[in-house]
Amino acid sequence: MSEDDRDLEALKLKRLAEMQKNISYKKKQEDIKSLAEEKKKNKPSARDVVIKQLGYRGLEVLEQAEIQFSSQTKFVIEKLAELISSGEVNETLDGGKLLALFRSIGVNVRLETKINIEQDGKFVSLSDKLSKSTQSNDASES
């Protein structure tokens, strides 16, 4: 073999080694990327973490906050999930606590409020009771 052939063969081997190195590097990158995606899929969302921590009427308050103040609520959910995941918040968040949290940061979530009273063994809404008593007073005055 001539010296040119040997040089050409050495260059081919060097190029082949570089190509194999690039292929293995790309494969490692793909493996790392797929592992990260798999972790992300298996990791519960911030909202799921918060929902697991909610107690009585907590979900109702959270849903109303999402409807009324979606962008602010997303931020609060993310921060709450971080605190819950880190263990700084480990108590159950009922509706009152969650509502107080939202109001303390200036997000005034409005909830539908009903007051029921017992009348003749049945629960009647206060507005119905007042409207009936007003109607009966108007009828007796006539």
C-alpha positions in Angstrom: 0.0 0.0 0.0 1.2 3.4 -0.8 1.4 6.1 1.8 -1.6 8.0 0.4 -3.7 4.9 0.8 -2.6 4.6 4.5 -3.4 8.3 5.1 -6.8 7.9 3.5 -7.5 4.8 5.6 -6.5 6.6 8.8 -8.8 9.5 7.9 -11.6 7.1 7.2 -11.1 5.4 10.6 -10.9 8.8 12.4 -14.1 10.0 10.7 -15.9 6.7 11.5 -14.8 7.1 15.2 -16.2 10.7 15.2 -19.5 9.6 13.7 -19.9 6.8 16.3 -19.1 9.3 19.1 -21.8 11.7 17.7 -24.3 8.9 17.4 -23.7 7.8 21.0 -23.9 11.4 22.2 -27.3 11.9 20.5 -28.6 8.7 21.9 -27.6 9.8 25.4 -29.4 13.1 24.9 -32.5 11.4 23.7 -32.5 9.0 26.7 -32.1 12.0 29.1 -34.9 13.8 27.3 -37.3 10.8 27.4 -36.5 10.3 31.1 -37.3 13.9 31.8 -40.6 13.6 29.9 -41.5 10.4 31.7 -40.9 12.1 35.1 -43.0 15.0 34.1 -45.8 12.7 33.1 -45.7 10.8 36.3 -45.5 13.9 38.4 -48.9 15.2 39.5 -49.8 18.7 38.5 -49.7 21.6 41.0 -53.5 21.7 41.0 -53.7 18.0 41.9 -51.2 18.4 44.7 -53.3 21.3 46.1 -56.6 19.4 45.7 -55.3 16.5 47.7 -54.7 18.9 50.6 -58.2 20.5 50.5 -60.8 19.8 53.1 -64.5 20.7 53.6 -65.6 23.2 50.8 -62.0 23.8 49.8 -62.6 22.6 46.2 -65.7 24.9 46.0 -63.6 27.9 46.9 -60.8 26.9 44.6 -63.1 26.5 41.6 -64.8 29.8 42.2 -61.4 31.5 42.5 -60.4 29.9 39.2 -63.5 31.1 37.5 -63.3 34.7 38.8 -59.5 35.2 39.0 -57.8 32.6 36.7 -54.4 34.1 36.4 -53.9 35.0 40.0 -55.3 31.6 41.1 -52.8 29.7 38.9 -50.0 31.6 40.6 -51.4 30.8 44.1 -51.9 27.1 43.2 -48.3 26.8 42.0 -46.9 28.4 45.2 -49.2 26.4 47.4 -48.1 23.2 45.6 -44.5 24.1 46.2 -45.2 24.7 49.9 -47.1 21.4 50.2 -44.4 19.4 48.4 -41.7 20.9 50.5 -43.6 20.0 53.7 -44.0 23.6 54.9 -47.8 23.3 54.6 -49.0 20.0 55.9 -52.5 20.8 57.3 -55.8 20.3 55.5 -57.0 23.5 53.8 -60.7 23.8 54.3 -62.8 26.4 52.4 -62.5 29.0 55.1 -58.7 28.8 55.3 -58.4 28.9 51.5 -60.8 31.9 51.3 -58.8 33.7 54.0 -55.6 33.1 52.0 -57.1 34.5 48.8 -58.5 37.5 50.6 -55.2 38.2 52.5 -53.4 38.5 49.1 -56.1 40.8 47.7 -58.1 38.3 45.7 -61.7 38.8 46.8 -63.4 35.6 45.8 -67.1 35.8 46.0 -69.1 32.8 47.0 -72.9 32.1 46.9 -74.1 32.3 50.5 -77.3 30.8 51.8 -78.7 31.0 55.3 -81.1 28.2 56.1 -83.4 28.2 59.2 -85.5 25.4 60.6 -89.2 25.9 60.4 -91.7 23.1 61.2 -88.9 20.5 61.0 -87.8 21.6 57.6 -84.9 23.8 56.5 -86.1 26.9 54.7 -83.9 29.6 53.2 -83.9 32.8 55.1 -84.9 34.7 51.9 -88.0 32.4 51.4 -88.9 32.9 55.1 -88.6 36.7 54.9 -90.6 36.9 51.6 -93.4 34.7 53.0 -93.6 36.7 56.2 -93.7 39.9 54.2 -96.4 38.6 52.0 -98.5 37.4 55.0 -98.0 40.9 56.7 -99.1 42.6 53.5 -102.2 40.3 53.3 -103.2 40.9 56.9 -102.8 44.7 56.5 -105.2 44.8 53.5 
